[in-house]
């Protein structure tokens, strides 16, 4: 029952969320985790004399903290992941320590349950109660607030497009603003163009809508469940559609203003901190006891810490990571992680010794992850024959029939296709370093091939086809497709694809130029109808055909 939750331990929660719980009649004990990686929660609660009815940890974006001792608590324990699109590679391990895991991104709930978390729920972010300022009193027509750096090339291209193409929109660009300054600027702005990293529903949508702005963002499926496109916000699929809609709303300020007011009303009706606090209490009321306990909890704690160490998110020595792994049961998950840590440590002799042990004494309950990691470790120490053995073990375990690989390249390609079938294409937010990391996804296997053979056309095609459905990877795809088009100058499909990916990355002139190049190719080949059919199928707006005709 919701009424049974009278006291809450809120860890790294925002003040507005804490206040929402207080308004709901909940006594809140708020904690801020230190910079240390591990935080012994039972010890802190005992010292404070607290025995909460619920523990909620909100992901802290500035630093990473792993709570320990959660299996000793009697109350439900919950985790709210704010950036699963960047951190699922370790969140999915850490999730095993909680009864309920919440994700701001609906599309990422399955990924958070990848390692066995059984209760993962969608809990979107929230807005704020802000006064609505009439549009006639707003000084800024088009406003974007955000850091623009070389590390975010897609955003940089968007800003360059706005600077050059958004004439007559009274453009305002800012970065480095305090939150209160940003919200004040939004209250004085009409339209907010939005851009995400990996197709996630981001904070900017809620912030802009809270201030009654018309937010114009990328077409993200779950977004429509939060705000109605065409009524409370609007979307675009590429820069041509963004260009058209910016002009449309500039010329129809009454329509744009009505949409901003509708967004403001939707925030106040459904997306305030009070709404999220109420939902969290509902989740807690029917939560089962799903968390790992005892040695199993120690295992998932160690794996989460090692995954963070592998990604460079925490400063832990390899010796400390090994120590964590050595202290827990040596099952398949732990063995696979140990191989990855050993590869980072550069211990070739240790890797060779452990691979021999795995050959003669296979780990109990060996999984696809163990076999794939061991196969990659064998390639790292230049032992192709051993690498093949672990591939064959995987085939036997999964009852798969396949032609034997004759070279490391063929083996990496087979693993890439296998990982792709298991929806392990990329680790978003993980910066893969071929010299340090063992490949763990389809893309990482193919990038390992390309490190030695950068113009391997079949590998480039396969990699691009795997990345095509995934938002946020346009820059990488532009590089792969550019190489392919150099070697396949008469392939209109490649030219069309390169044009579309440029347009998705806000490169208006480059994208239209590539599409026209593709149209010239098909004109020579007499395949205009096929080109137009594909283009119309890929462009829901219908604008591109007219732009290049």
C-alpha positions, 0 to 999 in steps of 0.5 A: 500500500502507498500509505504504508510508505511514510519514510524515504531515504532519498539518495542524490535526489534533486531538491524539487523531487524531495519537496514533492515527496514531502508534499505527499506526506513522506518524511524524507531523509536525504543523502548525498553520496561522497566521491568514493565509489562505494557507499555503505548505506546500512552503516549510514542509516544505523548511525543516523538512527533511520529505518526507512520504508523505501530507499531510492537512489537517483543516478548522479550524473557528476560522479558514480556511486555504488551502494553496498549492503542493500541486501541487509535492508528490509524495505524496498530499494529502487534505482532511477537511471537518468542516462541509461542511453549512456550507462546501460553497459554498467547499469544493467549489472548494478540493477541486480542489487535493486528490487525495482529499476526505473529508466527515464528512457522507455526504449532502454528498459530491456537493455537494463534487464539484460543481466537478469533484473526482473522489474524494470519500469519506465519513469520519464523525467519531469518538468517544473511549475513555471509561469506562462509568459505570453508570446507577445512579451517574449524577446527571443524567437529561437533559442538553443542552450547547450555546450557546443564542442568538437566532442559533439559534432552533430550538435555543432553541425546543428548550431552551424545550420541554425546560424546560417539558415535560420535567418529571420528567427532572432536566434539566441545561442548560449552555453554555460548558463546556470539552471535559473538563468537558462529557465529565465531565457526559455521563458523569454523564448518562443521556439526551442530546437532540440537535439539528443545524443542517442535518440533519447528523450532529454531534459531540454524537452521538459525544460522548454515545455515547462516554460511554454516554448514550442519544442521542435525535436527529433522524431523519437517514438516514446516522445509521443506518449509524453507530448502530442506531436503537432499539438504540444510539440513538433518533430523532424526527421532530418534537417530539411524538415527542420528547416521547413518547420522553422519557417512554418512556425515563424510565419504562424506565430499564433499556432506556435504560441498555442502549441507552447501553451498546450505543452505548458498545460501538459507539464502541469497536468502530468509531468511535475515532480509531484507526479513522479513522486506519486508514481514512485510510491506506487511502484514501491507499494507493489515491489517484490524482493528482487535484489541479489543477496549475500555472495550474489550481491557481492558478485554484482557489486564487483561486476558493476565496479569492473564495468565502470573501470573498463569504461574509464568511469572510475579511477581504480587500479587493475589490482583493485579490480582483480581483488574485487573479482577474486572475492566472489564466486567464479562463475561465467559472468565473473570469468568473462569480466576477469578476461576483460580486465586482464586484457586491459592490464596487458598481461599476455602471459596471464591471459594465455594461462587462463585461456589454457585453464578454460580449455581444459576445465570449462567454466560451469554454465559457460555462456555466449559471453564467456565463449565470445570474450575468451575467443577475443582474448585468444586473438589478443594473444595471437592464438587463432586456433584457441580462438576458434575453439571457443567459437565452436563451443558457442556453436555447440551450446547454441546449436548453430551450424556454420562454416568454419572460419579460416582467418581471424577476420572471418572469425571476427565477422562471425562473432559480429553477426552473432552479436548482432542477432543478440542485439549487442551491436554497440555499447552506447556511452562506452569509448572502445579502445582497440588497444585496451579493450576486448571486443564485446559488441558487433561494432567492436568486432568489425572495428577491430577488422577495420583497424588493420584493413580500413578499406575492407568494403564488405566489413564497412557495408556490414557495419553500416547496415548494423548501425543504420537503425541506431540513432546518434551514430550518424558521424561514424556512418558518414565516415564508413559511407564516404569510403564506400562511395570512393570505391563504388562511385556508380552505386546510387544506393550508397550515394542516397544513404550518404545523403540521408545520413548527412541530412540527419546530421544537420548537414543540409548542403552536403546531404542534398548534394549527395542525393543529387549525385545519386539522382545523376547516377540513376539517370545515367542507369535508367533507374530513376523510378527505383531511386525515387521509390526508395527515397520516398520510403525513407523520407516520411516528410516527402520533402526531399523529392521536391528539394532535389528535383 
